[in-house]
């Protein structure tokens, strides 16, 4: 029996991070639920033990059910029958087993049937599910919609929908349209308030993941005469069987084939307003998208883990010229690079998740009582760090997942090009990761602000000041030198006060920051438990070359060069 949690030391390690006590204490509010619910944690150690036990269940289901189903799901895919989606048999089994195990709504409050877990174990579960089947991770991960309902909806809506999600009702977030992809301000699906108190939705949505879900969060234009984001509101809509919402078609995709991506037609579909009118895009969707980007980070790391496992197993088993191919330098170097990118992106994933956990906990407490001055400062600091790290995570983890899937096929050689091997599916599944929930280019746009305001630089300096094992002094010296090159590059770009030049060089600056930060994270983690020292050495060497390359490009860049790229 396979267990995708127990066979991965790097996962359980994250539960031991020093910040976890603060995160759990904030989430549990002095463990008040222990007197109301027999499954509630009584103290910090009890909470971590609960996380550990539930993650073992997730790992077992993923190893024994989801992973064996993945190839069949990829082959069969979903179908549209009478304007409704029918999952592939393996997809339906995956969903049913996870729902029966109570693994939907893990992070929701216990009053709605949730486990009240922090984001760290929830994201771990998402990573494990993604390792088993990245396509199914989209269906399972859309329980993020419940977080938005819990955070912004009325008590009446929460009481109606959250217990259903905990029992396995599926979700979707219906944002994009044929003419409104990344530009969500252009959404035209119309929301009209009826005299009966309901809102009625009319229009078309496209590229909707799990589009025939039972509970739908829909971005729609509620204000007559508007054309921008200020006219959009957010609605929760139950997918009734009255054909008010029809699935026009399922997209025929390159990968993640088990996840139905739908075009939908809304015809007087009844809905309820979430939160305040006109705040749909400005507040609620932005919050949901940040959670979704964290989810893609977990999905990317899970797929990278799968690629590493496949590459390593094949290299140990495949023999050429009288020995296993892993003994050839060209092969073991590839596998070492896959592992280094995997462990670096995982370190970034859980650092980001911890930042999100702390600020979300303070946000929830602020809804119950006024925060002290010190608490407000802590809240703002962690919110800033979460905002800074989320685009960094989404960009790097998804790019690395693609690179690792590519190299996994290369390790397999010609066999990897055949559908007989899992790596072929991983390669196709990985391709969407740099695109949906905001392309890598959009993540650069979000991240560059934290280059120019010094957020990343301050974090580099904070990591440098952390005590680490003496064996990493050489690597830290390299990272300090990389940081100096980064500072010089940032100063060089900012001194010109040219926004077009900044936009053009933004990707290089963000990549420099990411390479330095992930190098530090690997050293900090290795100093707590020596699981990552090999990857720290490999990754810092790679990062050193990347930073030097970008620093040289920026130092020699001339504004007139832009004319060449415009041609």
GUNU-636654 format. One line per field, with one value per residue (C-alpha): residue number from 0; x, y, z. Coordinates in steps of 0.2 Angstrom, whole numbers, plus 2048, in hexadecimal, padded with zeros to 3 digits. Layout:
N
titi	[NUM;...]
c1	[X;...]
c2	[Y;...]
c3	[Z;...]
//
This chain:
567
titi	[0;1;2;3;4;5;6;7;8;9;10;11;12;13;14;15;16;17;18;19;20;21;22;23;24;25;26;27;28;29;30;31;32;33;34;35;36;37;38;39;40;41;42;43;44;45;46;47;48;49;50;51;52;53;54;55;56;57;58;59;60;61;62;63;64;65;66;67;68;69;70;71;72;73;74;75;76;77;78;79;80;81;82;83;84;85;86;87;88;89;90;91;92;93;94;95;96;97;98;99;100;101;102;103;104;105;106;107;108;109;110;111;112;113;114;115;116;117;118;119;120;121;122;123;124;125;126;127;128;129;130;131;132;133;134;135;136;137;138;139;140;141;142;143;144;145;146;147;148;149;150;151;152;153;154;155;156;157;158;159;160;161;162;163;164;165;166;167;168;169;170;171;172;173;174;175;176;177;178;179;180;181;182;183;184;185;186;187;188;189;190;191;192;193;194;195;196;197;198;199;200;201;202;203;204;205;206;207;208;209;210;211;212;213;214;215;216;217;218;219;220;221;222;223;224;225;226;227;228;229;230;231;232;233;234;235;236;237;238;239;240;241;242;243;244;245;246;247;248;249;250;251;252;253;254;255;256;257;258;259;260;261;262;263;264;265;266;267;268;269;270;271;272;273;274;275;276;277;278;279;280;281;282;283;284;285;286;287;288;289;290;291;292;293;294;295;296;297;298;299;300;301;302;303;304;305;306;307;308;309;310;311;312;313;314;315;316;317;318;319;320;321;322;323;324;325;326;327;328;329;330;331;332;333;334;335;336;337;338;339;340;341;342;343;344;345;346;347;348;349;350;351;352;353;354;355;356;357;358;359;360;361;362;363;364;365;366;367;368;369;370;371;372;373;374;375;376;377;378;379;380;381;382;383;384;385;386;387;388;389;390;391;392;393;394;395;396;397;398;399;400;401;402;403;404;405;406;407;408;409;410;411;412;413;414;415;416;417;418;419;420;421;422;423;424;425;426;427;428;429;430;431;432;433;434;435;436;437;438;439;440;441;442;443;444;445;446;447;448;449;450;451;452;453;454;455;456;457;458;459;460;461;462;463;464;465;466;467;468;469;470;471;472;473;474;475;476;477;478;479;480;481;482;483;484;485;486;487;488;489;490;491;492;493;494;495;496;497;498;499;500;501;502;503;504;505;506;507;508;509;510;511;512;513;514;515;516;517;518;519;520;521;522;523;524;525;526;527;528;529;530;531;532;533;534;535;536;537;538;539;540;541;542;543;544;545;546;547;548;549;550;551;552;553;554;555;556;557;558;559;560;561;562;563;564;565;566]
c1	[800;807;806;80A;80C;816;823;827;832;832;81F;81E;82D;823;817;826;82A;82C;81E;812;80E;809;7FF;7F5;7F3;7EB;7E0;7DA;7D6;7DD;7D6;7C4;7BC;7C2;7B3;7A7;7AE;7B5;7C1;7C8;7DA;7DD;7EE;7FC;803;7F2;7EE;7FF;7FA;7E9;7F1;7FD;7F0;7E4;7F3;7F7;7E5;7E7;7F8;7F0;7E1;7EC;7F9;7EC;7DD;7E1;7F2;7EC;7DD;7E7;7EB;7D9;7D2;7DE;7D8;7C5;7C3;7B2;7A3;794;783;773;77D;784;796;799;7AA;7B5;7B2;7C3;7BF;7AF;7B7;7C5;7B8;7AD;7BB;7C2;7B1;7AD;7BD;7B8;7C6;7BC;7BB;7CB;7CE;7BC;7B6;7AF;79E;79B;7A3;7B4;7C5;7CA;7DC;7E8;7ED;7FE;7F6;7E9;7F6;800;7F0;7EF;801;7FE;7EE;7F7;805;7F9;7EF;7F1;7E1;7D6;7DF;7D5;7C5;7CA;7D3;7C3;7BD;7C7;7B6;7B1;7BE;7B7;7A5;7AB;7B5;7A9;797;789;785;776;780;78E;782;77A;789;798;791;78D;79F;7A6;79B;7A2;797;7A3;7A8;7AD;7B2;7AA;7B4;7BB;7B0;7B4;7BA;7BF;7CE;7DB;7D2;7C4;7BE;7B7;7AA;799;78E;77F;778;767;75E;74D;73E;73E;74F;759;766;765;774;774;783;792;7A1;7B0;7BF;7B6;7BF;7B3;7A5;796;79A;78C;791;797;79F;79B;7A2;795;790;783;784;77C;786;797;7A6;7B3;7B7;7AC;79C;7A0;799;79B;78D;78B;780;77A;77A;768;762;756;762;765;777;77C;78C;78E;79E;7AE;7BF;7CA;7DA;7EC;7ED;7E4;7D7;7CD;7C9;7BA;7BD;7AC;7A3;793;783;779;767;75E;769;764;772;775;781;791;797;794;78F;79D;7AB;7AB;7BB;7C3;7C2;7BB;7C2;7D4;7D3;7CD;7DB;7E8;7E2;7E1;7F3;7F8;7EF;7F8;808;803;7FE;80E;819;80E;811;824;824;81C;828;837;830;82E;83F;848;83F;842;855;858;84F;854;865;870;882;882;87C;86D;86C;86C;87E;881;886;87A;86C;86F;872;861;859;862;85C;84A;84C;853;845;838;83F;842;830;82A;833;82C;81A;81A;822;815;807;80D;80D;7FB;7F6;7FC;7F3;7E3;7E2;7E4;7D7;7CB;7CF;7CC;7BA;7B7;7C0;7CC;7DE;7EB;7F8;805;7F9;7F4;807;809;7FA;800;811;80B;7FF;80C;817;809;806;818;81B;80B;810;822;81B;80F;81C;82A;821;817;827;831;823;824;837;836;829;834;843;83A;836;848;84E;842;848;83D;833;82D;825;819;809;80E;818;811;81D;814;804;80E;815;804;7FD;80B;808;7F9;801;80A;7FA;7EB;7E7;7F3;801;813;813;805;80E;81D;812;80B;81D;826;81F;827;838;836;830;83D;832;83D;84D;848;844;855;85D;852;857;869;867;860;86C;86F;87B;88D;88E;884;88F;896;885;87F;88E;889;877;87E;888;878;86E;87B;879;866;867;872;866;857;860;866;854;84C;858;852;840;839;82A;82C;83D;838;82A;836;843;836;837;84A;849;83B;845;855;84A;842;853;85B;84B;84A;85C;85A;84B;854;863;857;84D;85D;864;854;855;862;856;85A;86D;870;862;868;879;872;865;871;87D;86F;869;87A;87B;869;86C;87D;875;867;872;87D;86E;867;878;87B;869;865;854;857;857;844;842;849;83C;82E;831]
c2	[800;811;820;831;839;82D;82A;83C;843;854;856;851;85C;86B;868;86A;87C;888;894;885;888;89A;895;887;892;8A0;894;88B;89A;893;882;887;87A;86C;86E;86E;860;850;850;862;864;867;86E;871;860;859;864;85E;84C;84F;856;847;83A;842;845;832;82F;83A;832;821;825;82E;820;812;81A;82A;826;815;81E;82C;823;81D;82E;836;82A;82A;83D;844;845;851;848;853;862;85B;854;842;83F;831;822;824;836;832;825;831;83E;831;82A;83B;841;831;834;846;84E;85C;86C;868;87A;880;883;874;87C;878;867;86B;866;878;874;882;884;87B;869;86E;873;863;859;862;85E;84C;84B;854;848;83A;843;855;856;84F;85C;86A;862;85E;86F;879;877;888;88F;88B;896;8A4;8A1;89F;8AF;8BB;8B3;8B6;8AA;8A4;89F;897;88D;887;883;87F;86F;869;86C;862;854;854;860;866;878;883;895;89C;8AB;8AB;8AE;8AD;8BF;8C0;8B5;8BD;8CE;8CA;8DD;8D8;8CC;8CE;8C0;8C9;8C9;8D0;8D2;8CB;8D1;8C0;8C3;8B8;8BD;8B6;8B3;8B3;8B1;8A5;8A0;897;88D;889;87B;86E;879;86D;86E;86E;87F;88D;89E;8A9;8BA;8C4;8D6;8DD;8EF;8F6;901;8FC;8F4;8F2;8E9;8F4;8EE;8DB;8D2;8C0;8B3;8A1;897;885;87B;876;868;874;877;88A;886;87B;874;878;86E;868;86E;861;864;860;85A;859;850;849;85B;861;872;879;886;88A;893;89C;89F;8A7;89D;8A1;8A8;8B0;8BF;8BC;8CB;8DC;8E2;8E8;8E0;8D0;8D2;8DF;8D5;8C4;8BD;8C4;8BA;8AB;8AC;8AD;89D;895;89A;892;883;883;884;874;86C;870;86A;85A;857;85B;84D;841;845;843;832;82C;832;82A;819;818;81D;810;802;806;7FE;803;7FE;7F2;7FE;808;818;822;81E;829;83B;843;83A;83C;84E;850;847;852;861;85B;857;868;871;867;86A;87C;87F;875;880;88F;887;885;895;89E;893;898;8AA;8A8;89E;8AC;8BA;8B1;8AC;8BE;8C3;8B7;8BD;8CF;8CA;8C5;8D3;8E2;8DE;8E6;8F1;8E3;8D7;8E3;8E5;8D2;8D0;8DD;8D6;8C4;8CA;8D3;8C4;8B9;8C5;8C6;8B3;8AD;8B3;8AD;89C;89A;89F;895;885;884;887;87A;86E;870;86E;85F;856;85A;853;844;83F;842;836;829;82C;826;81C;82C;832;823;823;813;81D;829;837;83B;83F;849;853;858;85B;867;873;87C;880;88F;896;894;89F;8AC;8A8;8A9;8BA;8C1;8BA;8C5;8D4;8D0;8CC;8DB;8E7;8DD;8DF;8F2;8F4;8E9;8DB;8CE;8D6;8D8;8C5;8C1;8CB;8C2;8B1;8B6;8BB;8AA;89E;88F;880;884;878;884;894;892;892;8A0;8AA;8A6;8AC;8BC;8C0;8BC;8C8;8D5;8D2;8D3;8E4;8EB;8E5;8EC;8FD;8FD;8FB;907;915;918;91A;912;908;8FF;8FA;8F4;8E9;8E2;8DD;8D8;8C5;8C5;8CF;8C3;8B4;8BA;8BD;8AC;8A3;8AB;8A9;896;894;89B;891;881;885;88A;87A;86F;877;871;860;85A;854;861;864;85C;866;876;874;870;87E;88C;887;889;899;8A0;89E;8A5;8B4;8B8;8B6;8C2;8CE;8CF;8D2;8E0;8E8;8E9;8ED;8FC;904;904;8F0;8F1;8F6;8E6;8DC;8E6;8E1]
c3	[800;7FB;806;7FE;80F;818;80A;809;818;811;814;826;829;826;834;840;83A;849;843;843;856;853;844;84D;85D;853;849;858;863;873;86E;873;868;872;87E;86F;863;868;859;85C;862;874;872;865;865;863;854;84C;84F;847;838;837;838;82B;81F;821;81B;80D;808;809;7FE;7F1;7F0;7F0;7E6;7DD;7D6;7CF;7C7;7BF;7AE;7AC;7B0;7A4;796;79A;79F;7A3;797;794;794;793;798;7A7;7AB;7AF;7B7;7B1;7BD;7C5;7C9;7D1;7DB;7E1;7E6;7EF;7F9;7FE;803;80D;816;81B;811;80A;814;81E;823;826;838;842;843;831;832;82D;836;839;833;82F;81D;81F;820;813;807;80B;807;7F6;7F2;7F6;7EB;7DD;7DD;7DB;7CD;7C9;7BF;7CE;7D9;7D0;7D5;7E7;7E9;7E4;7F6;7F7;7F2;804;80B;801;807;819;818;80F;80E;81A;829;81F;810;81A;824;813;809;814;81C;80A;804;813;80E;7FC;7F2;7E4;7E0;7D2;7D0;7C1;7BC;7AA;79A;787;787;799;79D;7A8;7A6;7B2;7B2;7A1;7A8;7A0;7A8;7AE;7C0;7C3;7D3;7D4;7DE;7E7;7EF;7E3;7D6;7C5;7BA;7A7;79C;797;7A1;799;79F;7AF;7B9;7BF;7B7;7BB;7CE;7DA;7E3;7D8;7DC;7CD;7C9;7C0;7BB;7C7;7C3;7B4;7A9;7B0;7A6;7B3;7C3;7CD;7C6;7CA;7D9;7DF;7E0;7E7;7DC;7DE;7CE;7CE;7C3;7BA;7AC;7B1;7AF;7A0;79B;789;787;790;789;781;78A;789;79B;7AC;7A2;7B1;7B6;7AB;7A4;79F;795;79E;799;7A7;7A4;7B3;7BF;7D1;7DC;7EC;7EF;7F8;803;7FC;7EB;7DF;7E9;7DF;7D6;7E1;7F1;7F0;7E0;7E4;7F4;7EC;7DE;7EB;7F3;7E2;7DE;7EE;7E8;7D8;7E2;7EB;7DA;7D2;7E1;7E1;7CE;7D1;7DE;7D2;7C4;7D0;7D6;7C4;7BE;7CD;7CC;7B9;7BB;7C8;7BE;7AC;7A8;799;795;7A4;7B2;7B8;7AF;7C0;7C1;7B1;7B6;7A9;7B1;7C3;7C0;7B8;7C7;7D4;7CB;7CB;7DE;7E1;7D8;7E1;7F2;7EF;7E9;7F7;804;7FB;7FB;80E;812;808;810;822;81E;817;827;833;82A;827;839;83E;831;839;84B;845;840;852;85C;85A;857;862;85A;85A;853;845;841;841;836;829;828;825;818;80F;80F;809;7FB;7F6;7F7;7EE;7DC;7DF;7E4;7D6;7C9;7CF;7D4;7C4;7B9;7C3;7C1;7AE;7AE;7B9;7AF;79F;7A7;7AE;79C;797;7A4;79C;78B;77D;789;791;781;782;78B;794;7A0;7AD;7A9;798;7A2;7AE;7A0;799;7AA;7AF;7A0;7A7;7B7;7B1;7A8;7B3;7C3;7BB;7AF;7B4;7AB;7B6;7C6;7C1;7C0;7D2;7D9;7D2;7DE;7EC;7E3;7E2;7F4;7FB;802;7FB;7FF;812;812;80B;819;825;81F;81F;832;837;83F;834;835;832;823;819;81C;80B;803;80D;807;7F5;7F9;800;7F1;7E6;7F1;7EE;7DB;7DD;7E6;7D9;7CB;7D4;7D7;7C5;7BE;7CB;7C8;7B6;7BC;7AC;7AE;79D;7A1;7B2;7AB;79E;7AB;7B8;7B5;7B7;7C7;7CE;7C9;7D2;7E2;7E1;7DF;7EE;7F9;7F5;7F8;809;80D;808;814;822;820;81F;82F;838;831;825;817;80A;80A;7F9;7F1;7FA;7F2;7E1;7E1;7E7;7D9;7CD;7D4;7D4;7C2;7BF;7CA;7C1;7B0;7B4;7BD;7AD;7A2;7AC;7AF;79C;797;78C;78A;777;778;77A;768;762;76C;766;754]
//
